[in-house]
Amino acid sequence: MKKNFFALTLAVIFGFSATATEPIEVDKKEVKTEESTVTWKAYKVTGSHTGTVNLKSGSLMFDEGNLIGGDFTVEMASLISTDLEGEYKGKLEGHLKSDDFFGVANHPTSSLVFTKVEATGKNSYEVTGDLTIKGITKPVAFDVSIYGSKATATMKIDRAQYDVRYGSGSFFDNLGDKTIYDEFDLVVDLVF
């Protein structure tokens, strides 16, 4: 009886250690940057502006069909406004690319790297990641939904955390109706 118990104990211990050392089979899916979109919406006291920025590269990692990671890079020089035309469109885009906002000449890309992924339901995940804008990295949390070869995420970003100061009530007093709110929205639609 003791001999059988000892043999069973060894089998369980070695069985667990063998299972624990097997490598995870990661399926890396490259994002189709030309078919994917990143849309932004920023708010001010007197209204809002919308636009897009292009993905330079991106990938999602899966284990047995479950999302386990991801990383993305956007081209900040591609930042455009979609709600304006003509002279005002050009002025806004130039201002957003200037050092007042995103300093595109010195910071041509921004990136996001997933650090934690938890399933919250069928095809739904809660993701924590490191977002880098203007060389400053801060954690962000958001939800991701995946259906087939498409993924969607919506997130709120606080620009003040990335030293994007222009018109921010976090840095300047008495801006009145010239205040631009710190939080802006990103809607990301990925095809992979």
Phi, psi and chi 1 to 4 in degrees:
 res  aa     phi    psi   chi1   chi2   chi3   chi4
   1 MET       -  -47.6  177.4   84.6  169.6      -
   2 LYS   -62.8  -37.8  -77.3 -175.2  179.8 -179.9
   3 LYS   -64.5  -43.1 -168.0  173.8 -174.0 -179.0
   4 ASN   -65.0  -40.6  -73.2  -18.5      -      -
   5 PHE   -63.0  -43.3  178.3   73.4      -      -
   6 PHE   -63.2  -43.6 -179.0   69.6      -      -
   7 ALA   -64.2  -41.2      -      -      -      -
   8 LEU   -65.0  -42.1 -179.6   61.3      -      -
   9 THR   -61.7  -46.0  -57.4      -      -      -
  10 LEU   -62.3  -40.3  -75.2  176.7      -      -
  11 ALA   -62.7  -41.4      -      -      -      -
  12 VAL   -65.9  -46.4  168.7      -      -      -
  13 ILE   -61.3  -49.8  -70.8  170.2      -      -
  14 PHE   -69.4  -30.6  -74.5  113.9      -      -
  15 GLY   -64.5  -44.0      -      -      -      -
  16 PHE   -67.0  -41.8  -79.4  134.7      -      -
  17 SER   -68.7  -34.1   63.9      -      -      -
  18 ALA   -67.1  -40.6      -      -      -      -
  19 THR   -67.2  -40.6  -57.3      -      -      -
  20 ALA   -68.2  -25.0      -      -      -      -
  21 THR   -95.4   -4.0   59.3      -      -      -
  22 GLU   -70.2  134.1  -71.5 -179.7   22.4      -
  23 PRO   -69.1  147.4   22.9  -29.6      -      -
  24 ILE   -77.9  134.4  -64.8  174.6      -      -
  25 GLU   -86.1  103.4 -172.4   68.4   35.2      -
  26 VAL   -95.8  130.5  175.0      -      -      -
  27 ASP  -105.7  106.0 -175.5   14.3      -      -
  28 LYS   -92.2  122.7 -176.1  175.3 -177.4  179.5
  29 LYS  -109.5  117.9  -56.0  -83.9 -171.8  179.0
  30 GLU   -75.6  137.7  -64.6  -64.5  -33.1      -
  31 VAL   -79.7  137.2  170.1      -      -      -
  32 LYS   -82.2   98.7  -63.2  176.0 -177.7  174.9
  33 THR   -63.9  -33.5   56.6      -      -      -
  34 GLU   -71.3  -24.9  -63.8  -62.4  -41.7      -
  35 GLU   -99.3   -9.4  -63.0  174.8   45.3      -
  36 SER   -96.7  153.7  -58.7      -      -      -
  37 THR  -132.9  145.7   59.4      -      -      -
  38 VAL  -123.8  113.1  179.1      -      -      -
  39 THR  -109.8  137.0  -54.9      -      -      -
  40 TRP  -118.4  153.7   57.3  -94.0      -      -
  41 LYS  -141.4  122.9 -174.5  169.2 -173.4  176.3
  42 ALA  -116.5  149.6      -      -      -      -
  43 TYR  -121.0  144.2  -55.0   89.8      -      -
  44 LYS  -134.2  170.2   55.5 -174.1 -179.1  174.6
  45 VAL   -56.4  -37.9  170.9      -      -      -
  46 THR   -96.1    9.8   57.4      -      -      -
  47 GLY   153.0 -144.9      -      -      -      -
  48 SER  -156.8  167.5   63.9      -      -      -
  49 HIS  -134.7  149.7  -71.4  -67.0      -      -
  50 THR  -127.4  159.4   57.6      -      -      -
  51 GLY  -175.4 -167.6      -      -      -      -
  52 THR  -137.0  164.2   61.3      -      -      -
  53 VAL  -142.7  142.4   62.7      -      -      -
  54 ASN   -87.5  142.0  -65.7  -21.0      -      -
  55 LEU   -74.8  133.9  -86.1  171.4      -      -
  56 LYS   -87.8  -41.8 -179.3  177.2 -177.9  178.0
  57 SER  -160.2  163.2   63.0      -      -      -
  58 GLY  -177.5  155.2      -      -      -      -
  59 SER  -153.7  153.8   61.8      -      -      -
  60 LEU  -120.5  141.2  -67.7  169.1      -      -
  61 MET  -111.9  136.8  -83.6   70.7   88.9      -
  62 PHE  -127.3  150.1  -64.7   87.8      -      -
  63 ASP  -127.7  113.8  177.0   28.0      -      -
  64 GLU    51.3   43.2  -64.7 -177.7    5.0      -
  65 GLY    83.5   -4.0      -      -      -      -
  66 ASN  -101.0  133.8  -65.0  -51.4      -      -
  67 LEU   -63.6  129.8 -178.9   65.5      -      -
  68 ILE  -129.5   -9.4   60.0  167.6      -      -
  69 GLY  -173.6  173.6      -      -      -      -
  70 GLY  -176.2  156.8      -      -      -      -
  71 ASP  -152.4  143.7   59.4   81.2      -      -
  72 PHE  -144.7  148.7  -56.1   90.1      -      -
  73 THR  -133.2  133.0  -58.5      -      -      -
  74 VAL  -113.1  150.3  -64.4      -      -      -
  75 GLU   -92.1  106.1  -63.1  176.8  -73.8      -
  76 MET   -66.0  -27.0  -65.4  -56.0  -68.0      -
  77 ALA   -66.8  -16.9      -      -      -      -
  78 SER   -85.5    0.5   69.5      -      -      -
  79 LEU   -59.9  120.0 -177.0   70.7      -      -
  80 ILE  -134.0  160.7   63.1  164.8      -      -
  81 SER   -97.0  137.6  167.0      -      -      -
  82 THR  -111.2   -1.5   55.5      -      -      -
  83 ASP  -104.1   -2.3   66.6  -46.9      -      -
  84 LEU  -122.7  164.1  -64.1  173.8      -      -
  85 GLU  -135.2  163.2  -66.2  179.8   -0.3      -
  86 GLY    62.1 -139.4      -      -      -      -
  87 GLU   -58.2  -43.4  177.5 -174.6   -7.7      -
  88 TYR   -67.8  -35.0  -66.6  107.6      -      -
  89 LYS   -61.8  -48.8  174.4 -178.6  171.6   68.9
  90 GLY   -61.6  -41.4      -      -      -      -
  91 LYS   -64.5  -45.6  -76.6 -177.1  176.8 -179.6
  92 LEU   -63.0  -45.9  177.1   60.1      -      -
  93 GLU   -61.5  -43.0  -69.0  171.4    2.4      -
  94 GLY   -62.8  -40.5      -      -      -      -
  95 HIS   -67.5  -42.5 -161.0 -166.5      -      -
  96 LEU   -62.6  -31.6  -69.5  172.8      -      -
  97 LYS   -83.8  -13.1  -66.5  173.6 -173.1  176.8
  98 SER   -76.4  174.7   76.8      -      -      -
  99 ASP   -66.6  -18.4  -71.2  -21.5      -      -
 100 ASP   -59.6  -32.1  -80.3  -13.0      -      -
 101 PHE  -117.6  -94.0  -77.4   93.5      -      -
 102 PHE   -99.1   -4.2  -65.1  102.3      -      -
 103 GLY    49.7   53.5      -      -      -      -
 104 VAL   -59.4  -33.2  170.7      -      -      -
 105 ALA   -61.0  -38.7      -      -      -      -
 106 ASN   -94.5  -17.6  -66.4  -40.9      -      -
 107 HIS  -133.6   74.2  -53.5  -76.3      -      -
 108 PRO   -69.8  -17.3   23.9  -31.4      -      -
 109 THR  -133.4  156.8   61.7      -      -      -
 110 SER  -125.5  156.7  -67.7      -      -      -
 111 SER  -142.8  159.8   63.2      -      -      -
 112 LEU  -137.4  128.3  172.8   66.7      -      -
 113 VAL  -125.3  123.1  177.2      -      -      -
 114 PHE   -67.2  134.9  -67.5    6.4      -      -
 115 THR  -113.7  -20.9   55.6      -      -      -
 116 LYS  -154.7  134.9 -177.9  179.2  177.7 -175.4
 117 VAL  -132.5  126.3  179.5      -      -      -
 118 GLU  -126.8  129.2  -71.2 -174.2   19.8      -
 119 ALA   -69.0  134.6      -      -      -      -
 120 THR  -116.8   -2.7   56.2      -      -      -
 121 GLY   168.5 -175.6      -      -      -      -
 122 LYS   -65.3  121.1 -174.7  176.7 -178.2 -175.6
 123 ASN    67.4   11.2  -55.8  -41.4      -      -
 124 SER  -121.7  139.8  -60.3      -      -      -
 125 TYR  -139.9  146.3  -58.5   87.3      -      -
 126 GLU  -102.7  123.9 -173.5  175.9  -77.8      -
 127 VAL  -118.3  139.1  174.9      -      -      -
 128 THR  -114.9  138.1  -56.3      -      -      -
 129 GLY  -147.4  168.5      -      -      -      -
 130 ASP  -101.5  114.8  -73.4  -24.7      -      -
 131 LEU  -101.6  128.3  177.9   62.9      -      -
 132 THR  -115.0  119.7  -57.3      -      -      -
 133 ILE  -131.9  132.9  -61.6  173.6      -      -
 134 LYS    54.6   34.4  -68.9 -178.8   72.2  174.3
 135 GLY    75.9    5.0      -      -      -      -
 136 ILE  -106.4  127.5  -60.7  168.3      -      -
 137 THR  -109.8  127.8  -57.4      -      -      -
 138 LYS  -136.5  151.4  -62.3  -73.7 -178.2  179.1
 139 PRO   -75.8  144.6   25.4  -30.9      -      -
 140 VAL  -133.7  153.4  -67.3      -      -      -
 141 ALA  -127.6  142.1      -      -      -      -
 142 PHE  -162.7  168.7   52.7   95.3      -      -
 143 ASP  -104.0  145.0  -65.6  -35.6      -      -
 144 VAL  -126.1  134.8  174.8      -      -      -
 145 SER  -116.9  136.7  -61.6      -      -      -
 146 ILE  -125.5  130.1  -63.2 -179.4      -      -
 147 TYR  -135.7  110.1  -61.5   97.5      -      -
 148 GLY    63.2 -120.5      -      -      -      -
 149 SER  -104.8   28.5   61.0      -      -      -
 150 LYS  -129.7  147.0  -65.8 -177.0  178.8 -178.1
 151 ALA  -136.0  145.1      -      -      -      -
 152 THR  -131.7  138.9  -59.3      -      -      -
 153 ALA  -140.5  144.1      -      -      -      -
 154 THR  -127.6  133.2  -56.9      -      -      -
 155 MET  -145.2  154.7   60.1 -175.4   85.1      -
 156 LYS  -106.0  132.5  -76.5 -160.4  172.7  -63.8
 157 ILE  -119.0  134.2  -53.1  -60.7      -      -
 158 ASP   -96.1  103.6 -178.8   -8.2      -      -
 159 ARG   -63.4  -26.1   68.8 -174.1  177.1  104.2
 160 ALA   -61.4  -29.2      -      -      -      -
 161 GLN   -68.0  -16.8  -67.6 -173.5    4.7      -
 162 TYR  -111.9   20.3  -58.5   93.0      -      -
 163 ASP    60.4   33.9 -159.1   32.7      -      -
 164 VAL   -96.0   95.5 -179.5      -      -      -
 165 ARG   -95.4  -26.0  -63.5  174.2  171.7 -120.3
 166 TYR   -53.3  126.1 -172.9   85.6      -      -
 167 GLY    66.9   16.0      -      -      -      -
 168 SER   -91.3  127.4  168.1      -      -      -
 169 GLY   -66.2  -15.4      -      -      -      -
 170 SER   -72.8  -22.2  -64.6      -      -      -
 171 PHE  -114.8  -25.6  -62.6  102.1      -      -
 172 PHE  -128.9  143.7  -55.5  102.3      -      -
 173 ASP   -96.8  160.5  -65.9  -31.8      -      -
 174 ASN    55.9   41.4  -56.4  -43.7      -      -
 175 LEU   -80.6  -21.4  -68.4  170.2      -      -
 176 GLY    57.2 -132.3      -      -      -      -
 177 ASP   -78.1    5.0   65.6   -1.5      -      -
 178 LYS   -94.0    2.1  -62.8 -161.0 -176.7  -59.7
 179 THR   -67.3  133.6  -59.8      -      -      -
 180 ILE  -111.0  123.9  -58.0  167.6      -      -
 181 TYR   -65.7  148.6  -62.7  116.7      -      -
 182 ASP   -69.9  -38.4  -71.9  -20.1      -      -
 183 GLU   -82.0  135.0  -75.9 -167.1  -25.4      -
 184 PHE  -129.8  157.6   65.1   93.1      -      -
 185 ASP  -100.4  143.8  -63.3  -31.7      -      -
 186 LEU  -122.9  132.0  -73.3  178.8      -      -
 187 VAL  -118.4  119.5  177.6      -      -      -
 188 VAL  -115.0  122.3 -177.7      -      -      -
 189 ASP  -116.7  113.7  -69.1  -54.2      -      -
 190 LEU  -108.9  142.7  -56.8  173.5      -      -
 191 VAL  -120.8  130.9  177.9      -      -      -
 192 PHE  -137.1      -   54.3   91.2      -      -
